Amino acid sequence: MPISNAARWTEICEIQTKLMRELANQFPQRSQQLNHIADGWQGVKKQAQNNGVPAR
């Protein structure tokens, strides 16, 4: 079933990814954790672009 607001989810995910990467640069002691969160947002973005179907 397609996500009706997939374009908005893609936009939100891009914003969140950018924010997490910026925070990782500002807080090196949390870099690994913040990059992991950013990677998760990238996964959600890919899923939204794939009409809600999880990437394999």
C-alpha positions in Angstrom: 0.0 0.0 0.0 1.6 3.3 -1.1 2.3 6.0 1.5 0.3 9.0 0.6 2.7 11.4 2.2 5.9 9.7 1.1 7.4 12.9 -0.3 7.0 14.6 3.1 8.5 11.6 4.9 11.5 11.8 2.5 11.9 15.4 3.3 11.7 14.9 7.1 14.2 12.0 6.9 16.7 14.2 5.0 16.3 16.9 7.7 16.8 14.5 10.5 19.8 12.8 8.9 21.5 16.2 8.3 20.8 17.2 11.9 22.2 14.0 13.3 25.4 14.3 11.2 25.9 17.9 12.3 25.4 16.9 16.0 28.0 14.1 15.4 30.5 16.7 14.3 29.8 18.9 17.2 29.8 16.1 19.8 32.6 13.7 18.9 32.1 11.7 22.0 28.6 10.8 20.7 29.6 10.5 17.0 29.1 6.8 16.7 25.7 6.8 18.3 24.5 9.9 16.3 25.8 8.4 13.0 23.9 5.2 13.8 20.7 7.3 14.3 21.4 9.1 11.0 21.8 5.8 9.2 18.4 4.7 10.6 16.8 7.9 9.2 18.3 7.1 5.8 16.7 3.6 6.1 13.3 5.2 6.8 13.8 7.5 3.8 14.5 4.6 1.5 11.4 2.8 2.8 9.3 5.9 2.1 10.7 6.2 -1.4 9.9 2.5 -1.9 6.2 3.1 -1.1 6.5 1.8 2.5 8.1 -1.5 1.6 11.1 -2.2 3.8 14.5 -2.4 1.9 16.1 -5.8 1.9 
